[in-house]
Amino acid sequence: MTTIVAVPSPDAAAAAGSRFDAVVLVGHAPATVAVPALRPHLQAAAAADAAFARTLSLLPAEGVAGGRLVVAPTGSLFRDHDDVRRYAEAAAKGVRRARDAGATRILLLVEAPPSGEVYAAAARVAALGAAGALWEPLEAREALGEVATEPVRRLGIGVLGGPFTAADAAWVEAAEAGLRLARDLAGTEPERMAPPRFAAYVQQAMKGLPVEVTVQKNTAKLAKDYPLLMAVARASLGVPRHRPCVVRLDYTPKGKVERTLLFAGKGLTYDTGGADLKAGGHMAGMSRDKGGAAAVAGLFLAAAKLRLRGVRLVAELGVVRNSIGSDAFVSDEIVTSHAGCRVRIGNTDAEGRLVLADLLSHLRLDAVKADAAQLFSVATLTGHADRAVGPYNIALDNGPARALGTAMALMATGDRLGDPFEVSRLRREDFDFVRPRSKADDVLSCNNAPSSATARGHQFPMAFLCLASGLDKHGVDSAVPLPFTHIDIGGSGCEDGDWQHGRPTGRPLAALLAALAG
C-alpha cells in the first residue's frame, strides 16, 4: 500500500532535489498556479496548447522534482452540475500517468478549490482518488508481486493556499486501507474468495486492530440460526471450499459508547442465480456480488485504524455461494426465517435479501439492548438500482430512521466526500407487493421478473427485509422503534457499471466513514 504523507511546504517539495520524483498538479486553472518551480513550465505549456486547461499533460520540466510535471485539469467547477468528484477523477488520471512515466514517489498538488461546502473536502477527495487509482487487483499482486504491480511507494499531498494536515493524511490513509480491503474482497475471483477464504482474508486484515472477528461455519448451527441463508447455500454444501459462513465483526472504542451502529453485509461470493439460472451471459461478473459485505469489512478496518471514539460498530457478513445442483432451493418453497416469518420463495435469483433478512434478525436482537442503535444493510442487491439511478448509492429509511434524517445525512456527507447517494422512499405499495397470497406463508420474497423490469424494483426488497427480519415490529408505532437504513449499491459497486471487468469501488465506505469520523 502507498504511504500517504502531508506536505506542509508545497513550493519546496515541488522543486528539484526534494524527496519526490514527479509532481501531479490538479486544479481548475493550472496556468495561474504560482509555485516557483512549476510556473514557467505551466505558462509555456498554456501558450503553446489551447487545450492545456482541459487536457492531461506530461511535461518534461527542468527544476521540478524528478523532472516530471503532470497537469491534470479538473475542468469546470462552477456549473450547477459540477461536483467534488472532478478532483478524484483528475487526480486518478494524473497519478496513473506519473506512475506510467516511471515515478514511484509522487507529489500531488491540489490547487486551492472554490470556497463553499461543495468543495470543502476537495483535498481529501483528490487524495482518495489518487490512492485508489494506484490499487491493482489481488490476483495480479499475488501472481506478479506487490512492487511490480504497485510501484508507487509514497504519495505526498499538498494544497496550494490551504492546509492538508497530518490528520487529513491519517484519515485518507485509513480510508484507503479500508477501500483496498473492500476492493480485494469484492473484486477477487470466486475461488480465491470462496466463503472460507473470504473469512480468512478478513481475519488477517484485522490482526492487531481492536476488532473482534468470529466466524461461524458450523453448518448445523447455521441451519438452525440462519435458515434463509442456508437455503441459499444448500447446493454449495457438497463442495467443502464453497460452504457458507457468517463473519461477525465487533469494534468497541475506548471510553464512553454514545451510539451503536449495526451492519448486515451481503457477501455472495458467486451468484449463479440458483435454480432460476442466470442465462444469456448475465452470470459473468457475479463474483462481485459480495460488494456489500466487502464495504462493511473495509469500514471496520478504517474505523479501527482511526481508533474512532464514541461509536461501537457491529456487523454480520453473510458469506455464501448461490450454487446450482440437485439440492438447490427452488421457487415455491416456504422457509421460516430466524425471526419466525414464513417466506415463500418467488425467485432463487433474489437470494441476497434472504441472506440479509437472517443477519438483520440477529442484529435486531443486539439493537434492542443497545443505546442509540441504528441498523444498516449494505448490498449489491438489485439491477433496478443501476437502472434507476446509475452510479449512485441508494439509501432508504424506515420510519424511525427517516425521523432521524439518516438517508438525507448520508446524501449530504456523500456529496461532500465524492461518494454520492440518491435518497429513495419506502412506500405502502412495497409492502403490498410482497404480501402473502394465502395463509400458507407470511411474505413473498419477490416476483419472477428481473428487478430492472419491475416497478419499484429497488424499493420493495426493503419491505421484504423489514418483514422477514422482524424489523416491522420496530417501526414508529412500536414501543421499541429501531432506525433501519437499507443501502443498495447495485449501481455503484463497480466502475462504469461493468460487473465483470470494472474496478470495484468499495463504496459507500468513504461516506459512511466521514459520517462516523468527520
N, C-alpha and C positions, 0 to 999 in steps of 0.2 A: 504494500500500500504506500502511496505517495505521502510524504510528510508535508503538512500544511504549516506555514510559518507566517506570522505577521511581519510586515516590513515598515518600520516607523519612518524611514527616510527614503522615499521612492527615488529622489534625484540621485542620491549616491548609489543606490542599488542598481539603477539603470545604466550606470556608466561602466566602461571597460575596467576590468580588474576586480569587479565585485564577485561574489560567490555564485552568481548566476551565469548561464551560458546562452540565454535567449531572453528577449523581452517580448511579451504579448500585450498590446495596448487595446483595451476595449472601451469604446465610447461612441457618442453620437456626433461629435465634431472633432475628429482626430487632428485635423490640420491646425487647430487652435491650441493644442496642448503645448505647454511652455517648459517641459522638462528639458534642461540644457542639452543633455546628450542626445535626445530624440528630435529636438526642434528642427535642426537643419535638414534632416532626412525626411521629416513629415512635410515640411514646406516644399522641398524639391519634388517629392512624390505627388503632392497635390497640384503643383504647377504642371507636371508632365502628364497627369492622368485625370481626365474629367470624371472618371468613375471611382476615384480614390476613396471618397467618403462612403461608398456603398459596396465596396468590393474587398474581399480578403486579399491581403498583400503580404508577401515576404520580401523584405528589403535587406540586402547586404548593407551593413551600417557600421562604418568605422567609428570607434569611440563608444559604441554601445556594448553592453555586456554580451559576450560571446560573438560579437559582430553580426548578430541577427536580430532584426526587428520585424515582428509580425503585427500588422494592423488589422484588427477585427472590428469593423464598424457595427454598431447596433442597428443602424438605420433610424428612422423617425421614432421619437418617444413622446410626441405631443398631440397625436390624434386621439380621438375618442376611444379607438380600439387598441391602442398600443398598451403594453403592459411589461412588467419586470422580466418576463421570460426572454425578452430580447437580449438581456445581459447574459443569461445562461447559454443561449444559443450561440451568441457571438464568442463567448469565452471558450465554449466547446470546440468550435471550429478553429479558433486561434491556437489553442494548446496542441491540438492534433497536428496542425501544420508545423508548429515548432518541434514537436516530437519527431515528425517525419523528416525534418531537416537535420535531425541528429542531436537535438537538445535533451539533456537529462536533468537540468536544474533551471526551471523556468520561472521567470518573474512575470506575474500577471498584474498589470497596472490598470486600474479602473478609473476612467475619467469621472470627475465629480458629477453625480446624477442630478437631474432636476429636483428641486425641493418638493416636499409634499409626501404624503403617506404612500402613494403608489410606488415610489422608488426608494423608500426609506431603508429597505433591506437589500438594495441592489448589489452591494459588495459581497454579501453572503451568498446571494443567488448566483452571481458570477463565479464565485469560488466553488460552489457546489457543481455548477455546470462544467467548469474546467476539470475538477477532480473526477467527476463521473465520466467524462469523455475519455479518461485515461484507463478506465476499467476494461479488462478483456475477459472473455468467458473462462470459467474454471477449467473446462476441458482443455483449453489452449494452455493455460498456466501449468496444469499438471503434466501435459504432454511435452511442452517445449521449455518450461522453466519460467519462473517469475521475471527474471531480468530480461530475457529475450522478448517476452510478450508485453511487459510493462516497464520500459526502460527509464521512465521519468521518476526520479527518486525524491525530488524536492520541488515544491510549488510555493513560491512566495507570493503574498497578496499585499498590494499597496493601493490606497485610494488617493487620488490627486485632489488636494484641497479638502480632505476629510479623513477621519481616523478609521483604521482597521486594527483593532486591538488584539492582544494575546487572547482575550476572552472570545472574541469573534473567531479567531483561528481554532481555538479549542472546540467551539461549537461546531464549526464546519468539519473538523477532523472527526469528531464523534458522529455527526450526522452521516458523513461519508462512510465511516466504518459500518454503520448500520445499513446504509444503502448497498454497500458491497455485499454484505451478508445476504440481504434481500435479493439482490440480483443473482448471486450464486445459487441460492436455494430455488428461486423461481426459474432461472434460465437454463439450468443444467439438465442434461438429457435424462430420460426416465429411469434408466438402470443405475446411473451414478447417484441419482437422488431418489431411488426407491425408498419406501417408508422407513425402514430401519436405518438406512444411510442418511436420510434427511435428519432424523432424530440425532444421530451421532454427530452430524455436522453442527447442529445447533448446540449440543453439549460441549463440543470442542470450542466453539466460538465464545461461550460464556465462561470458560475456565478462568479463574482468577478475578471474576467480577461478582458483585453482590446480587446475583440472580440464581435462585434455586431452580434447578431443572429436574423434573421427574418424567419418566417415560413409562406409560402403561402399555404393555404389548401382550399381556396375557389374554388370549382370545376368549377364554371362558368368562373372564371378568368383563372384558369389553362387550361381550354379547349380553351380559346382564345389565351393565350400566350405560351402554351406548347402542341400543338396539337398532336405531335408524342407521347409524354409521356402519354397523356390522352388516346390515342388509346390503348396503353399497359394496362393502368389502367381500361379500360372500364368495364370489367367483375367484377371488385372489388368494383364498386361504390354502389352496393346494400347492402354491408356489411359495416356499418359506421366505424368499427375499422380497416378496410383494406383500407380505402380511401387514395389516394396519397397526397403527399405534396412535395414542394421544399423548402429545407433549404438553406438559404443564409448566408454565414459567411464573415465577413469583419474585418481584423486585420490591423490597421493603426498605425505604430510606431510613437514614439515621434521623432521630428526632421525632417530632410530632407528625402523625399522618393526618392530613386535613381532608383528603378525598381519596377514594379508591376507584380506579378505572379498570374495568374487566373486558377482555377482548376474546372473541371467538374468531379463529382464523381458518379459512377453508384451505386445505392442503391436498388437493387431488394431484398426486404425483403423475398420474396419467388417467385421462378420461376417454375411454373408447365409446362412451355413450351407453355401455352395457348392452342389454338385450335390445334396446332401441338404438341400434348401432349407428354411429356417425358414418354416413356414406357420402359419396360424391366428392371425396377429397377433404372433407371437413374434420378429419381426425388429426391431420398434421398440425403440430403446434400445441396439442393438448397436454404436453408435459409442462406447459406454462400455467396450468390451471391451479397451481399451488401458490400463486402470487399473493393472495391474501394472508395466508399463514407466513409466507416469507417476509412480507412487510411488517407484520406484527413482531416476528422474531428480531428483525432489524431494529425496530423501535426500542425493544428492550435492551439490545446491545448499546444503542446510542444513549439511552437514558441512564444506564448503569455506568457508562464511561464518564458521563457528566455528573454522576452522583446527585441526581435530582433530589431536591428536598420537598417534603410536604405531600408527596403523592405516592401511593402504593399502586403498583401495576400487577395485575394477574391476567394470565392468558391460558387458554386451552386451544391447541392446534390439532385439528383432525387430519391426520396424515394417512391417506387412503389411496388405493388404486381401484378405479372402477373398471374391472376386467369383464371379459365375456367368457362364457363356458357353460357347461351343463348345470352348474349350481348357481347361475346368475339369478338375481332377483328380477322380477318381471312386473310389468304394469298389471294392475288389478289386485295385487297383493295388498293386504292390510297389515301394517306393522305398528305396534304400540310403542310410542316414543318413551324416553326416560321420564317425561312429565306426565305420562299416562294418557296421552292423546292418541286415538286410533287413526292412523294415517293411511289413506288409500293412495297407492302409487299410481300416478297418472302417466308418467313417462320416466324411464330409468335414466334418461339423459339429464334430468333435473335432479341430479344427485347431491349437488353442493348444499342445497337448502336442507336436505335430510341430515347431512353431517353437522351443519351449523346448529340445527334445532336441538340436538342432544348436547352439544357443547354449551349452548346458551342456557339450557335447563340446569346443568351443573353450576354454571356461573351465577345463575339466578339465586341458587341457594346460598352461595357466598355473598351475593349482593345484599340480601335481606339482613345479613348480620353485620354489614359494614356501614361506616358513616360516610355520608355524601357519596354514595356509589353511583356510577354511571356504567352502562353496558354498551359495547360496540360489537358489531360483526363486520369483518373485512373480507371481501371475496371477489374473485373474478366470476361473478355469479351469472350474468346474463349477456347474451349478444344484443339484447334490446338496449342495454346501457350504451353500447357503442353506436347503435343505430340512432338513439335518441339525442345524445349529446356529444358524440365523437370522443376526443381525447381528454375528457374531464372526469374526475371523480364525481360520484353522485352520493349525496347524503340525504337520508330520510329519517325523520324523528317520529317516535311515538308521542303520545300526549305529554307525559312528563318531560321528555327531552325538548319538545317544542316549547314548553313553558320556560325552560332554561335557555332557549335560544342556541342549542348546541350546533345544529346544522348551519345556521347563519353565522355563528362564530367561526366554524371551520371554513366557511366560504371566505370570510374576511381575512383570516390568517393565511389561507391558501393563496389568495390573491397577492398578499404581501410577500410570500415566500416562493412564488412561481410554481405552486403546486395546487392549481385551482380546482374548486368544487362547483358543481351545479346543485342547487337545493331542489329536491322533489318532495311531494307530499303523499302521505298515506291516506287513502280515502275509503269510504264505506263500500264503494264498488269493488275494492280489492278484497275485502272480506267476503263479499257476496261471491266473488269469482271462485274462491276455494271452499265454499260452503259444502257440507255433506249432502249427497243426493238421496240418502236413505239413512235408516238408523244403524246400519252396519258399520259406519265409520263416523269420525268426528270432523275430518278435514280431508280435502283433496290436495295432493302435492302440487299438481299443475294440470294443464290441458295437454293435448298430444300434438300441438303445433310448435314450431320454433318460437322462442321468446321474441325474436326480432320481427316475427309476423303476427304477434299477439298484442292487441291494445293493452296498454299499461303493463307491458311485459317485464319492466324492471321494478314496478311498484307492488304488484300483487304478491311477489315472493316474500316481501316483508310481512304481509298479513299472515301468510303461512307460518313464517318464523315465530311471530307472536303467539299464534295458536298452538303450534306443535311443541313449543318450548315452555309453555305455561306463562309467558310474559303478558298474555292478555289479561291475566288475573292481577296485574300490577300497573294498570293504567291510571288515568286521572281520577277514576271513580273508586279506586282501591284504597284500603286503609294503609297499604304499603306500596305507594307508587314507585316505580323504578324507571328512571330515564334510560331509554334504549335508542341508539342511533345505528342504522344499517348503512354501510358504505359499500357501494358496488363499484369495482374498478375494472369492469368488463371492457371499458373503452380506454382506460388509462394505464393498464398494466404493462403494455408493450408499446414501444415507439412505433408510430405510423400505423397502428392497428395491425401490424404484421406479427401474428402469433407464432409463426414458425421461425422467422429469421430476424424479427425486430428485437432490438435490445430491451431486456426487461428494465422497467423504470424504478422499481422499488416504491412507487407511490402507494399510499399517501403519507409516507413516513415523515417527510420534511414538514408538512403542515401539522401533523399530529405532534411532532417533537416541539415545534415552535409554540403550539398551543399549550404544551406542558411546561416548557422551559423558558419561553420568551425569546 
